Amino acid sequence: MSIQTTATAAPDEELVYLMALSFLPRIGSILSRQLIAYCGSAQAVFKKKKHQLERIPGIGPERAAAIVHARVRDAAEAEWFFLQRHDIRVHSFQDSNYPYRLKQCADAPLVVYYKGSESLNTAHVLAIVGTRNITPYGREIVERLIQELKSYGVLLVSGLAYGVDIAAHKSALKIGIPSIGVLAHGLDRIYPAAHRSTAEKMLSCGGLLTEYPSATQPERDNFPARNRIVAGMSDATIVIESADRGGALITAEFANEYNRDVFAYPGRTDDPYSAGCNRLIRTHKALLVESAEQIIESLNWHSSIDTEESKQLQLRILPDLNEAQLALMKILHKSGVIHLDQLSWECQLAVGKTAAMLLELEFMGLVKTEPGKLFRAV
């Protein structure tokens, strides 16, 4: 992957400590957030005494000792400078640029590393996953589906793996739909190496994202963990061909756990690479789908896919609103569906103030609340 160098900035101390916390062995993202909640910040975690850390639920003497004696801060600072040199952004779960859909998942990583050109918080995000052993039938579905999605302003997410993943990324590039490749290793390498050329092109039409720092190898256990990010940062997961076992089914399972929609394309009953899709449909873990139109209708995206002219007309016929309310409504019309935290950041208002304004606008019939602190203009 080609590397662009940039001027080196001074480290953001809290972000460096968040990275350091993510480097600790046997301290996953759930425990890490618990530590931050008890201590007040990532930096404060490393300032606590062993006996203080022991009292935090889930930590205990062994983990407390590991934190106290860890020497990960310097490694995190070195990683910070590596990211700066190679134009890689790091977003913590406290950052407004962090994928807000992923932030809603209990096991979301503390930080993600991202190199690319596309926002991770666009209005419509779909994951496309499937078998590594794609058949002509599966390839035809991928190409047709992505062509049908072209007019809906969708960001696609997949894993840059062999088969359905890379077919989706290549089809998206071909017609100009941005796609994000979620990797199971650091951004200093591309695996499989055969997909390097596609990955480089995606930097200007999408991007590459990972929870792993540089020098992380694509180890076996990283791939199921990677799949939770694919599911977590997407509104829905679409499975196109899958054997009865495999990574695509793991991704679908994560999506179900996160209460996200799962769609599957059916296949012949005797086709081994459709067995997984057919089972998802049969066990009601996925909706049978045959076209993009069915997906759009199921997700109710037609109401948020509108022309700019009609959006401006809607804003002109709004009842009398104050300046702050009107600014909020403009953001809602532009975004389609948006999380409270992201809306608060874009309005430059406190979360509590933004929530109060949304409630007022909901009483006026102008805003609708969706599950997961999501809001959209009516």
C-alpha positions as a Markdown table, in Angstrom:
| # | Residue | x | y | z |
|---|---|---|---|---|
| 1 | Met | 0.0 | 0.0 | 0.0 |
| 2 | Ser | 1.4 | 3.4 | -0.9 |
| 3 | Ile | 2.2 | 5.6 | 2.1 |
| 4 | Gln | 1.8 | 9.4 | 2.3 |
| 5 | Thr | 3.9 | 11.3 | 4.9 |
| 6 | Thr | 2.5 | 14.2 | 6.8 |
| 7 | Ala | 3.9 | 16.7 | 9.3 |
| 8 | Thr | 4.2 | 15.1 | 12.8 |
| 9 | Ala | 1.8 | 16.5 | 15.4 |
| 10 | Ala | 2.3 | 16.5 | 19.2 |
| 11 | Pro | 0.7 | 13.5 | 20.8 |
| 12 | Asp | -2.8 | 13.7 | 22.3 |
| 13 | Glu | -2.0 | 12.3 | 25.7 |
| 14 | Glu | -5.4 | 10.9 | 26.5 |
| 15 | Leu | -5.6 | 9.2 | 23.1 |
| 16 | Val | -2.1 | 7.8 | 23.6 |
| 17 | Tyr | -3.2 | 6.3 | 26.9 |
| 18 | Leu | -6.4 | 4.9 | 25.3 |
| 19 | Met | -4.2 | 3.2 | 22.8 |
| 20 | Ala | -1.9 | 2.0 | 25.6 |
| 21 | Leu | -5.0 | 0.6 | 27.4 |
| 22 | Ser | -5.9 | -1.3 | 24.2 |
| 23 | Phe | -2.4 | -2.9 | 24.1 |
| 24 | Leu | -2.9 | -4.6 | 27.5 |
| 25 | Pro | -3.3 | -8.4 | 27.3 |
| 26 | Arg | -6.4 | -9.9 | 29.0 |
| 27 | Ile | -8.0 | -6.5 | 29.3 |
| 28 | Gly | -10.7 | -6.4 | 26.6 |
| 29 | Ser | -12.7 | -3.5 | 25.4 |
| 30 | Ile | -15.6 | -4.1 | 27.9 |
| 31 | Leu | -13.2 | -4.1 | 31.0 |
| 32 | Ser | -11.3 | -1.2 | 29.6 |
| 33 | Arg | -14.4 | 1.0 | 29.4 |
| 34 | Gln | -15.2 | -0.1 | 33.0 |
| 35 | Leu | -11.7 | 1.0 | 34.1 |
| 36 | Ile | -12.2 | 4.3 | 32.4 |
| 37 | Ala | -15.6 | 4.8 | 34.0 |
| 38 | Tyr | -14.2 | 4.1 | 37.5 |
| 39 | Cys | -11.0 | 6.1 | 37.1 |
| 40 | Gly | -12.3 | 9.0 | 35.1 |
| 41 | Ser | -9.9 | 8.7 | 32.1 |
| 42 | Ala | -7.5 | 6.3 | 30.4 |
| 43 | Gln | -4.6 | 8.2 | 31.7 |
| 44 | Ala | -5.9 | 7.9 | 35.3 |
| 45 | Val | -6.1 | 4.2 | 35.0 |
| 46 | Phe | -2.3 | 4.0 | 34.7 |
| 47 | Lys | -1.9 | 6.4 | 37.7 |
| 48 | Lys | -3.9 | 4.2 | 40.1 |
| 49 | Lys | -2.2 | 2.0 | 42.7 |
| 50 | Lys | -2.6 | -1.8 | 42.5 |
| 51 | His | -4.9 | -2.0 | 45.6 |
| 52 | Gln | -7.2 | 0.7 | 44.0 |
| 53 | Leu | -7.5 | -1.2 | 40.7 |
| 54 | Glu | -8.2 | -4.5 | 42.5 |
| 55 | Arg | -11.4 | -3.1 | 43.9 |
| 56 | Ile | -12.8 | -2.4 | 40.4 |
| 57 | Pro | -15.3 | -5.2 | 39.5 |
| 58 | Gly | -13.8 | -7.7 | 37.0 |
| 59 | Ile | -10.1 | -6.6 | 37.6 |
| 60 | Gly | -8.8 | -8.5 | 40.6 |
| 61 | Pro | -5.1 | -8.8 | 41.8 |
| 62 | Glu | -3.7 | -10.5 | 38.7 |
| 63 | Arg | -5.1 | -7.9 | 36.2 |
| 64 | Ala | -4.3 | -5.0 | 38.6 |
| 65 | Ala | -0.7 | -6.1 | 38.8 |
| 66 | Ala | -0.5 | -6.4 | 35.0 |
| 67 | Ile | -1.8 | -2.8 | 34.6 |
| 68 | Val | 0.6 | -1.4 | 37.2 |
| 69 | His | 3.6 | -3.1 | 35.8 |
| 70 | Ala | 2.8 | -2.6 | 32.1 |
| 71 | Arg | 5.1 | -0.6 | 30.0 |
| 72 | Val | 2.8 | 0.1 | 27.1 |
| 73 | Arg | 2.7 | 3.9 | 27.2 |
| 74 | Asp | 6.0 | 4.2 | 25.2 |
| 75 | Ala | 4.8 | 1.7 | 22.6 |
| 76 | Ala | 1.5 | 3.6 | 22.2 |
| 77 | Glu | 3.4 | 6.9 | 21.7 |
| 78 | Ala | 5.6 | 5.2 | 19.1 |
| 79 | Glu | 2.4 | 4.0 | 17.4 |
| 80 | Trp | 1.1 | 7.6 | 17.5 |
| 81 | Phe | 4.1 | 8.9 | 15.6 |
| 82 | Phe | 3.8 | 6.0 | 13.1 |
| 83 | Leu | 0.2 | 6.9 | 12.4 |
| 84 | Gln | 1.1 | 10.6 | 11.9 |
| 85 | Arg | 3.9 | 9.7 | 9.4 |
| 86 | His | 1.6 | 7.5 | 7.4 |
| 87 | Asp | -1.6 | 9.6 | 7.3 |
| 88 | Ile | -3.5 | 7.1 | 9.4 |
| 89 | Arg | -6.2 | 8.5 | 11.8 |
| 90 | Val | -7.0 | 6.9 | 15.1 |
| 91 | His | -10.5 | 7.4 | 16.6 |
| 92 | Ser | -11.4 | 6.5 | 20.1 |
| 93 | Phe | -14.9 | 5.5 | 21.3 |
| 94 | Gln | -15.1 | 9.0 | 22.8 |
| 95 | Asp | -14.5 | 10.6 | 19.4 |
| 96 | Ser | -17.3 | 11.9 | 17.2 |
| 97 | Asn | -15.6 | 10.5 | 14.1 |
| 98 | Tyr | -15.7 | 7.0 | 15.6 |
| 99 | Pro | -18.4 | 4.9 | 13.9 |
| 100 | Tyr | -21.4 | 5.7 | 16.0 |
| 101 | Arg | -23.2 | 2.4 | 15.1 |
| 102 | Leu | -20.2 | 0.5 | 16.3 |
| 103 | Lys | -20.1 | 2.6 | 19.5 |
| 104 | Gln | -23.5 | 1.1 | 20.4 |
| 105 | Cys | -22.0 | -2.4 | 20.7 |
| 106 | Ala | -20.9 | -3.5 | 24.2 |
| 107 | Asp | -17.7 | -5.0 | 22.8 |
| 108 | Ala | -16.7 | -2.2 | 20.4 |
| 109 | Pro | -12.9 | -1.6 | 20.4 |
| 110 | Leu | -11.5 | 1.4 | 22.4 |
| 111 | Val | -9.8 | 2.7 | 19.3 |
| 112 | Val | -9.9 | 2.1 | 15.6 |
| 113 | Tyr | -7.3 | 3.0 | 13.0 |
| 114 | Tyr | -8.5 | 4.4 | 9.7 |
| 115 | Lys | -7.0 | 5.4 | 6.4 |
| 116 | Gly | -9.3 | 6.6 | 3.7 |
| 117 | Ser | -11.5 | 9.3 | 2.2 |
| 118 | Glu | -15.0 | 8.5 | 3.3 |
| 119 | Ser | -16.9 | 9.4 | 6.6 |
| 120 | Leu | -17.5 | 6.3 | 8.8 |
| 121 | Asn | -20.9 | 7.9 | 9.8 |
| 122 | Thr | -22.8 | 8.2 | 6.6 |
| 123 | Ala | -26.6 | 7.8 | 6.6 |
| 124 | His | -26.7 | 4.3 | 5.1 |
| 125 | Val | -24.2 | 1.6 | 5.7 |
| 126 | Leu | -24.5 | -2.0 | 4.5 |
| 127 | Ala | -22.1 | -5.0 | 5.1 |
| 128 | Ile | -21.8 | -7.6 | 2.4 |
| 129 | Val | -20.2 | -10.9 | 3.4 |
| 130 | Gly | -20.0 | -14.4 | 2.1 |
| 131 | Thr | -17.9 | -17.4 | 1.2 |
| 132 | Arg | -14.3 | -17.3 | 0.1 |
| 133 | Asn | -15.3 | -19.8 | -2.6 |
| 134 | Ile | -17.6 | -17.6 | -4.6 |
| 135 | Thr | -19.5 | -19.3 | -7.5 |
| 136 | Pro | -20.6 | -17.6 | -10.7 |
| 137 | Tyr | -24.1 | -17.4 | -9.1 |
| 138 | Gly | -22.7 | -15.5 | -6.2 |
| 139 | Arg | -20.6 | -13.2 | -8.3 |
| 140 | Glu | -23.7 | -12.4 | -10.4 |
| 141 | Ile | -25.6 | -11.5 | -7.2 |
| 142 | Val | -22.8 | -9.3 | -5.9 |
| 143 | Glu | -22.5 | -7.3 | -9.1 |
| 144 | Arg | -26.3 | -7.0 | -9.6 |
| 145 | Leu | -26.9 | -5.9 | -5.9 |
| 146 | Ile | -24.2 | -3.3 | -5.9 |
| 147 | Gln | -25.4 | -1.9 | -9.3 |
| 148 | Glu | -28.9 | -1.7 | -7.8 |
| 149 | Leu | -27.6 | 0.1 | -4.7 |
| 150 | Lys | -25.8 | 2.8 | -6.7 |
| 151 | Ser | -28.6 | 5.4 | -6.4 |
| 152 | Tyr | -29.1 | 5.0 | -2.7 |
| 153 | Gly | -26.0 | 6.7 | -1.3 |
| 154 | Val | -24.8 | 3.6 | 0.5 |
| 155 | Leu | -21.4 | 3.0 | 2.1 |
| 156 | Leu | -20.5 | -0.7 | 1.8 |
| 157 | Val | -18.4 | -2.6 | 4.4 |
| 158 | Ser | -16.7 | -6.0 | 4.0 |
| 159 | Gly | -13.5 | -7.8 | 5.0 |
| 160 | Leu | -11.2 | -7.6 | 1.9 |
| 161 | Ala | -11.0 | -11.4 | 2.0 |
| 162 | Tyr | -11.1 | -13.8 | -0.9 |
| 163 | Gly | -14.5 | -14.5 | -2.6 |
| 164 | Val | -17.6 | -12.5 | -1.9 |
| 165 | Asp | -15.7 | -9.8 | 0.1 |
| 166 | Ile | -13.2 | -8.8 | -2.7 |
| 167 | Ala | -15.9 | -9.2 | -5.3 |
| 168 | Ala | -18.0 | -6.6 | -3.4 |
| 169 | His | -15.1 | -4.2 | -3.1 |
| 170 | Lys | -14.2 | -4.5 | -6.7 |
| 171 | Ser | -17.8 | -4.1 | -7.9 |
| 172 | Ala | -18.2 | -1.0 | -5.7 |
| 173 | Leu | -15.0 | 0.6 | -7.1 |
| 174 | Lys | -16.1 | -0.1 | -10.6 |
| 175 | Ile | -19.3 | 2.0 | -10.3 |
| 176 | Gly | -18.0 | 4.5 | -7.7 |
| 177 | Ile | -19.7 | 3.3 | -4.5 |
| 178 | Pro | -17.4 | 3.8 | -1.5 |
| 179 | Ser | -16.5 | 0.7 | 0.5 |
| 180 | Ile | -14.6 | 0.1 | 3.8 |
| 181 | Gly | -12.4 | -2.9 | 4.2 |
| 182 | Val | -12.2 | -4.0 | 7.8 |
| 183 | Leu | -8.8 | -5.7 | 8.4 |
| 184 | Ala | -7.7 | -8.4 | 10.9 |
| 185 | His | -4.2 | -6.9 | 11.2 |
| 186 | Gly | -2.3 | -3.6 | 11.3 |
| 187 | Leu | -2.5 | -1.0 | 8.5 |
| 188 | Asp | 1.2 | -1.4 | 7.7 |
| 189 | Arg | 0.4 | -4.5 | 5.6 |
| 190 | Ile | -2.4 | -5.9 | 3.4 |
| 191 | Tyr | -3.6 | -9.5 | 3.7 |
| 192 | Pro | -4.1 | -11.2 | 1.4 |
| 193 | Ala | -1.3 | -9.5 | -0.5 |
| 194 | Ala | -3.1 | -10.3 | -3.8 |
| 195 | His | -5.7 | -7.6 | -2.8 |
| 196 | Arg | -3.1 | -4.8 | -2.3 |
| 197 | Ser | -4.0 | -3.1 | -5.6 |
| 198 | Thr | -7.7 | -3.0 | -4.7 |
| 199 | Ala | -7.0 | -1.8 | -1.2 |
| 200 | Glu | -4.9 | 1.1 | -2.6 |
| 201 | Lys | -7.8 | 2.2 | -4.9 |
| 202 | Met | -10.2 | 2.0 | -2.0 |
| 203 | Leu | -8.3 | 4.7 | -0.2 |
| 204 | Ser | -9.8 | 7.3 | -2.5 |
| 205 | Cys | -13.2 | 5.7 | -2.7 |
| 206 | Gly | -13.8 | 4.4 | 0.9 |
| 207 | Gly | -11.0 | 3.3 | 3.1 |
| 208 | Leu | -9.4 | 0.7 | 5.3 |
| 209 | Leu | -10.1 | 0.2 | 9.0 |
| 210 | Thr | -8.8 | -2.0 | 11.8 |
| 211 | Glu | -8.7 | -2.2 | 15.6 |
| 212 | Tyr | -5.1 | -3.5 | 15.5 |
| 213 | Pro | -1.9 | -1.4 | 15.6 |
| 214 | Ser | 0.9 | -1.7 | 13.1 |
| 215 | Ala | 3.0 | -4.8 | 13.2 |
| 216 | Thr | 0.0 | -6.9 | 14.1 |
| 217 | Gln | 0.0 | -10.1 | 12.0 |
| 218 | Pro | -3.2 | -11.6 | 10.5 |
| 219 | Glu | -3.5 | -14.3 | 13.1 |
| 220 | Arg | -6.4 | -16.8 | 13.1 |
| 221 | Asp | -8.2 | -15.4 | 16.2 |
| 222 | Asn | -8.2 | -11.9 | 14.7 |
| 223 | Phe | -10.7 | -12.7 | 12.0 |
| 224 | Pro | -13.8 | -13.6 | 14.1 |
| 225 | Ala | -13.0 | -10.4 | 16.1 |
| 226 | Arg | -12.8 | -8.4 | 12.8 |
| 227 | Asn | -16.2 | -9.8 | 11.8 |
| 228 | Arg | -17.9 | -8.1 | 14.9 |
| 229 | Ile | -16.7 | -4.7 | 13.6 |
| 230 | Val | -18.1 | -5.4 | 10.1 |
| 231 | Ala | -21.5 | -6.2 | 11.6 |
| 232 | Gly | -21.3 | -3.5 | 14.3 |
| 233 | Met | -20.6 | -0.5 | 12.0 |
| 234 | Ser | -23.4 | -1.4 | 9.6 |
| 235 | Asp | -27.1 | -0.9 | 9.6 |
| 236 | Ala | -27.6 | -4.4 | 8.2 |
| 237 | Thr | -25.6 | -7.4 | 7.0 |
| 238 | Ile | -26.2 | -9.1 | 3.7 |
| 239 | Val | -25.0 | -12.7 | 3.3 |
| 240 | Ile | -24.3 | -13.8 | -0.3 |
| 241 | Glu | -23.3 | -17.5 | -0.5 |
| 242 | Ser | -22.0 | -19.2 | 2.6 |
| 243 | Ala | -21.2 | -22.8 | 3.5 |
| 244 | Asp | -22.8 | -24.3 | 6.6 |
| 245 | Arg | -19.8 | -22.9 | 8.6 |
| 246 | Gly | -17.6 | -19.9 | 8.0 |
| 247 | Gly | -16.8 | -16.3 | 8.7 |
| 248 | Ala | -20.0 | -14.9 | 7.0 |
| 249 | Leu | -22.2 | -16.8 | 9.5 |
| 250 | Ile | -20.1 | -15.4 | 12.4 |
| 251 | Thr | -20.7 | -11.9 | 11.1 |
| 252 | Ala | -24.5 | -12.6 | 10.8 |
| 253 | Glu | -24.5 | -14.0 | 14.4 |
| 254 | Phe | -22.9 | -10.8 | 15.6 |
| 255 | Ala | -25.4 | -8.7 | 13.6 |
| 256 | Asn | -28.2 | -10.6 | 15.3 |
| 257 | Glu | -26.7 | -10.0 | 18.7 |
| 258 | Tyr | -26.5 | -6.3 | 18.0 |
| 259 | Asn | -30.1 | -6.3 | 16.9 |
| 260 | Arg | -29.2 | -5.4 | 13.4 |
| 261 | Asp | -31.0 | -6.7 | 10.3 |
| 262 | Val | -29.6 | -9.6 | 8.4 |
| 263 | Phe | -30.5 | -10.5 | 4.9 |
| 264 | Ala | -29.6 | -13.6 | 2.9 |
| 265 | Tyr | -29.8 | -14.6 | -0.7 |
| 266 | Pro | -31.2 | -18.1 | -1.0 |
| 267 | Gly | -29.6 | -20.8 | -3.1 |
| 268 | Arg | -30.2 | -24.3 | -4.4 |
| 269 | Thr | -30.9 | -26.9 | -1.7 |
| 270 | Asp | -28.0 | -29.1 | -2.9 |
| 271 | Asp | -25.4 | -26.3 | -3.2 |
| 272 | Pro | -22.9 | -26.5 | -0.4 |
| 273 | Tyr | -22.1 | -22.8 | -0.7 |
| 274 | Ser | -25.7 | -21.8 | -0.2 |
| 275 | Ala | -26.3 | -24.1 | 2.8 |
| 276 | Gly | -25.4 | -21.3 | 5.3 |
| 277 | Cys | -27.7 | -18.8 | 3.7 |
| 278 | Asn | -30.6 | -21.2 | 3.5 |
| 279 | Arg | -30.1 | -22.1 | 7.2 |
| 280 | Leu | -30.2 | -18.5 | 8.2 |
| 281 | Ile | -33.5 | -18.0 | 6.4 |
| 282 | Arg | -34.9 | -21.3 | 7.6 |
| 283 | Thr | -34.1 | -20.5 | 11.3 |
| 284 | His | -35.4 | -16.9 | 11.0 |
| 285 | Lys | -32.0 | -15.4 | 11.6 |
| 286 | Ala | -32.1 | -13.6 | 8.2 |
| 287 | Leu | -34.7 | -12.3 | 5.9 |
| 288 | Leu | -34.9 | -13.8 | 2.4 |
| 289 | Val | -33.9 | -11.2 | -0.1 |
| 290 | Glu | -33.7 | -11.1 | -3.9 |
| 291 | Ser | -33.0 | -7.5 | -4.7 |
| 292 | Ala | -31.7 | -4.2 | -3.3 |
| 293 | Glu | -35.2 | -2.8 | -3.5 |
| 294 | Gln | -36.4 | -5.3 | -0.9 |
| 295 | Ile | -33.5 | -4.3 | 1.4 |
| 296 | Ile | -34.2 | -0.6 | 1.0 |
| 297 | Glu | -37.9 | -1.1 | 1.8 |
| 298 | Ser | -37.2 | -3.3 | 4.8 |
| 299 | Leu | -34.9 | -0.7 | 6.2 |
| 300 | Asn | -37.4 | 2.1 | 5.4 |
| 301 | Trp | -34.7 | 4.1 | 3.6 |
| 302 | His | -37.0 | 5.4 | 0.9 |
| 303 | Ser | -38.2 | 8.1 | 3.3 |
| 304 | Ser | -34.7 | 9.4 | 3.9 |
| 305 | Ile | -33.6 | 9.2 | 0.2 |
| 306 | Asp | -34.7 | 12.4 | -1.2 |
| 307 | Thr | -33.5 | 15.1 | -3.6 |
| 308 | Glu | -31.8 | 18.2 | -2.3 |
| 309 | Glu | -34.5 | 20.3 | -3.9 |
| 310 | Ser | -37.3 | 18.6 | -2.0 |
| 311 | Lys | -35.3 | 18.8 | 1.3 |
| 312 | Gln | -35.0 | 22.5 | 0.9 |
| 313 | Leu | -38.7 | 22.8 | 0.2 |
| 314 | Gln | -39.4 | 20.9 | 3.4 |
| 315 | Leu | -37.2 | 23.3 | 5.3 |
| 316 | Arg | -39.0 | 26.3 | 3.8 |
| 317 | Ile | -42.4 | 25.1 | 4.9 |
| 318 | Leu | -41.4 | 24.3 | 8.5 |
| 319 | Pro | -43.3 | 26.2 | 11.2 |
| 320 | Asp | -41.6 | 29.1 | 13.0 |
| 321 | Leu | -38.4 | 27.7 | 14.5 |
| 322 | Asn | -35.6 | 29.5 | 16.3 |
| 323 | Glu | -32.1 | 29.6 | 14.8 |
| 324 | Ala | -30.8 | 26.6 | 16.8 |
| 325 | Gln | -33.8 | 24.4 | 16.0 |
| 326 | Leu | -33.6 | 25.3 | 12.3 |
| 327 | Ala | -29.9 | 24.4 | 12.3 |
| 328 | Leu | -30.6 | 21.1 | 13.9 |
| 329 | Met | -33.4 | 20.3 | 11.4 |
| 330 | Lys | -31.0 | 21.1 | 8.5 |
| 331 | Ile | -28.5 | 18.5 | 9.9 |
| 332 | Leu | -31.3 | 15.9 | 10.3 |
| 333 | His | -32.5 | 16.5 | 6.7 |
| 334 | Lys | -28.9 | 16.2 | 5.4 |
| 335 | Ser | -28.0 | 13.1 | 7.4 |
| 336 | Gly | -31.2 | 11.0 | 7.1 |
| 337 | Val | -30.7 | 9.0 | 10.3 |
| 338 | Ile | -28.2 | 10.2 | 12.9 |
| 339 | His | -27.1 | 9.3 | 16.4 |
| 340 | Leu | -27.6 | 11.7 | 19.3 |
| 341 | Asp | -23.9 | 12.0 | 20.0 |
| 342 | Gln | -23.1 | 12.8 | 16.4 |
| 343 | Leu | -25.9 | 15.3 | 16.1 |
| 344 | Ser | -24.7 | 17.0 | 19.3 |
| 345 | Trp | -21.2 | 17.3 | 17.9 |
| 346 | Glu | -22.4 | 18.7 | 14.6 |
| 347 | Cys | -24.7 | 21.2 | 16.3 |
| 348 | Gln | -21.8 | 22.2 | 18.7 |
| 349 | Leu | -24.3 | 21.8 | 21.6 |
| 350 | Ala | -24.2 | 19.8 | 24.8 |
| 351 | Val | -25.9 | 16.4 | 24.6 |
| 352 | Gly | -28.5 | 17.3 | 27.1 |
| 353 | Lys | -29.4 | 20.5 | 25.3 |
| 354 | Thr | -29.6 | 18.6 | 22.0 |
| 355 | Ala | -31.8 | 16.0 | 23.5 |
| 356 | Ala | -34.2 | 18.7 | 24.9 |
| 357 | Met | -34.4 | 20.3 | 21.5 |
| 358 | Leu | -35.2 | 17.0 | 19.8 |
| 359 | Leu | -38.0 | 16.4 | 22.3 |
| 360 | Glu | -39.5 | 19.8 | 21.5 |
| 361 | Leu | -39.3 | 19.0 | 17.7 |
| 362 | Glu | -40.8 | 15.6 | 18.3 |
| 363 | Phe | -43.8 | 17.2 | 20.0 |
| 364 | Met | -44.1 | 19.4 | 16.9 |
| 365 | Gly | -44.2 | 16.3 | 14.7 |
| 366 | Leu | -40.9 | 17.2 | 13.0 |
| 367 | Val | -38.6 | 14.5 | 14.4 |
| 368 | Lys | -39.0 | 10.8 | 14.9 |
| 369 | Thr | -37.0 | 8.8 | 17.5 |
| 370 | Glu | -35.5 | 5.5 | 16.4 |
| 371 | Pro | -34.1 | 2.7 | 18.6 |
| 372 | Gly | -30.5 | 3.2 | 19.8 |
| 373 | Lys | -30.6 | 7.0 | 20.3 |
| 374 | Leu | -31.1 | 7.5 | 16.5 |
| 375 | Phe | -33.2 | 10.4 | 15.1 |
| 376 | Arg | -34.5 | 11.4 | 11.7 |
| 377 | Ala | -36.6 | 14.2 | 10.3 |
| 378 | Val | -40.2 | 13.4 | 9.5 |
